[in-house]
Amino acid sequence: MDKKNTASLTAAGNENKTSMQLLSGVSFAEVGTGSINFRQIFAQAKQAGVQHIFVEQDKITIDPFDSITKSYNYVKNVLVK
């Protein structure tokens, strides 16, 4: 999720909205560039028995190969050491 566009999730009055309503205004970002703390999540991956990691980018705003390269490099070099 793009750090600059979280209002659709955090704004007052969103308590009764469905997930799809909340996510309709979200901007997606490459792994490691957005607001999700993947380091904290992946710190528990081995203990949880995670064997495979998949990256899905729903809305790409840059060249698709640049997008997956950024995400892949972050996963490989930061999350899976």
C-alpha positions in Angstrom: 0.0 0.0 0.0 1.3 3.4 -0.9 2.3 5.4 2.2 0.8 8.6 0.8 -2.7 7.1 0.3 -4.0 5.4 3.4 -6.9 7.8 4.1 -9.4 5.3 2.6 -8.5 2.9 5.4 -8.0 5.3 8.3 -10.6 8.1 7.8 -13.4 8.5 10.4 -16.6 6.9 9.4 -15.1 3.8 7.7 -16.0 1.4 10.6 -19.0 0.0 8.8 -17.6 -0.2 5.3 -16.8 -3.6 3.6 -13.3 -4.6 2.8 -13.9 -4.0 -0.9 -15.2 -0.5 -0.2 -12.2 0.3 1.9 -9.7 -1.1 -0.6 -11.2 0.6 -3.6 -9.3 3.8 -2.9 -6.0 2.2 -2.0 -2.9 2.7 -4.1 -0.6 -0.4 -4.2 3.2 -0.3 -4.0 6.1 -2.6 -4.6 7.2 -4.7 -1.7 9.3 -2.7 0.7 8.2 0.7 -0.6 4.8 1.0 0.9 3.3 1.2 4.4 3.2 -2.6 5.3 6.0 -3.6 7.7 7.2 -6.7 5.9 10.3 -7.1 8.1 8.1 -7.5 11.1 5.8 -10.0 9.3 8.7 -12.0 7.8 10.5 -12.2 11.2 7.8 -14.8 12.1 7.8 -16.6 8.8 10.2 -19.4 9.6 8.5 -20.1 12.9 5.1 -20.2 11.1 6.4 -22.7 8.6 6.4 -20.5 5.6 8.1 -22.4 2.7 7.2 -20.3 -0.3 6.8 -16.6 -0.9 4.7 -15.1 -3.7 4.4 -11.4 -4.8 1.2 -10.1 -6.4 1.0 -6.6 -7.6 -2.7 -5.6 -8.3 -2.2 -2.2 -9.8 1.1 -1.4 -11.4 2.0 2.2 -12.0 5.5 1.6 -13.4 6.9 -0.8 -16.0 5.8 -4.3 -14.9 9.3 -5.7 -15.1 10.7 -2.8 -13.0 7.9 -3.4 -10.5 8.5 -7.1 -10.0 12.3 -6.5 -10.0 11.9 -4.0 -7.1 9.7 -6.4 -5.1 11.9 -9.4 -5.8 15.1 -7.6 -4.8 13.6 -6.5 -1.6 12.3 -9.9 -0.7 15.6 -11.6 -1.6 18.0 -9.0 -0.1 16.1 -7.9 3.0 13.4 -10.4 4.0 15.0 -13.7 3.1 18.6 -13.6 4.3 
